[in-house]
Amino acid sequence: MRARATMVFRGVFAPESFAEFMRHRAARLSIAARPRRLEDARIEVEVEGDADLVDMFEMACSLGPLDCLVLDVERVGSEPGSRR
């Protein structure tokens, strides 16, 4: 089942590092990830793909790269398989 969701990561970020980390994880999981907002305290990304892989993307990004600290993730889904 496919899922589409917007994920908002809050924390302390090196935006370019986190963006590269997201691109790499999305490619490995064969899902689409489109960054919408890249800031020092907030990263927003639209994700689309197999529902289980979207969940895996969220988990991977929650752990993040070493130079970033994710404190919170808000996920708003617009398709089946995503959660609010």
C-alpha positions as CSV (number, residue, x, y, z in Angstrom):
1,M,0.0,0.0,0.0
2,R,1.3,3.4,-0.9
3,A,1.5,6.3,1.6
4,R,2.0,10.0,1.3
5,A,2.9,12.1,4.3
6,T,4.4,15.4,5.4
7,M,7.0,15.0,8.1
8,V,8.2,17.9,10.3
9,F,11.4,17.2,12.2
10,R,12.2,19.6,15.0
11,G,15.5,19.8,16.8
12,V,19.0,21.1,16.2
13,F,20.2,20.7,12.6
14,A,23.0,21.3,10.2
15,P,20.4,21.7,7.3
16,E,22.7,20.7,4.4
17,S,23.8,17.6,6.3
18,F,20.3,16.5,7.2
19,A,19.1,17.1,3.6
20,E,21.9,14.9,2.3
21,F,21.0,12.3,4.9
22,M,17.3,12.4,3.8
23,R,18.2,12.1,0.1
24,H,20.5,9.1,0.8
25,R,17.9,7.3,2.9
26,A,15.1,8.0,0.5
27,A,17.2,6.6,-2.4
28,R,18.1,3.4,-0.4
29,L,14.4,2.9,0.4
30,S,13.2,3.7,-3.2
31,I,10.8,6.4,-2.0
32,A,10.3,10.0,-3.0
33,A,11.3,12.7,-0.5
34,R,10.9,16.3,-1.3
35,P,12.3,18.8,1.2
36,R,10.0,21.8,1.7
37,R,11.7,23.6,4.5
38,L,15.3,23.4,5.7
39,E,16.1,25.5,8.8
40,D,18.4,25.2,11.8
41,A,15.5,24.1,14.1
42,R,12.9,22.7,11.6
43,I,13.0,20.4,8.6
44,E,9.9,19.7,6.6
45,V,9.7,17.0,3.9
46,E,7.0,15.4,1.8
47,V,7.4,11.6,1.5
48,E,5.7,9.2,-0.8
49,G,6.1,5.5,-1.4
50,D,5.3,2.1,0.1
51,A,3.7,2.6,3.5
52,D,6.2,0.4,5.3
53,L,9.2,2.2,3.7
54,V,7.8,5.6,4.6
55,D,7.7,4.4,8.2
56,M,11.3,3.2,7.9
57,F,12.3,6.6,6.5
58,E,10.7,8.3,9.5
59,M,12.6,6.1,11.9
60,A,15.9,6.5,10.0
61,C,15.6,10.3,9.9
62,S,14.6,10.4,13.6
63,L,18.1,9.0,14.4
64,G,19.6,11.4,11.9
65,P,23.2,12.1,11.0
66,L,25.7,12.6,13.8
67,D,25.8,16.4,13.6
68,C,22.0,16.7,14.0
69,L,19.7,16.1,16.9
70,V,16.0,15.3,16.3
71,L,13.9,16.1,19.3
72,D,10.4,15.7,17.8
73,V,8.7,14.4,14.6
74,E,5.2,15.5,13.6
75,R,3.6,13.5,10.7
76,V,0.6,14.5,8.8
77,G,-0.7,11.9,6.3
78,S,-3.0,12.5,3.4
79,E,-3.1,8.9,2.1
80,P,-4.0,5.5,3.6
81,G,-1.2,3.9,5.6
82,S,-0.1,7.2,7.1
83,R,-0.9,8.4,10.6
84,R,-1.8,11.7,12.1
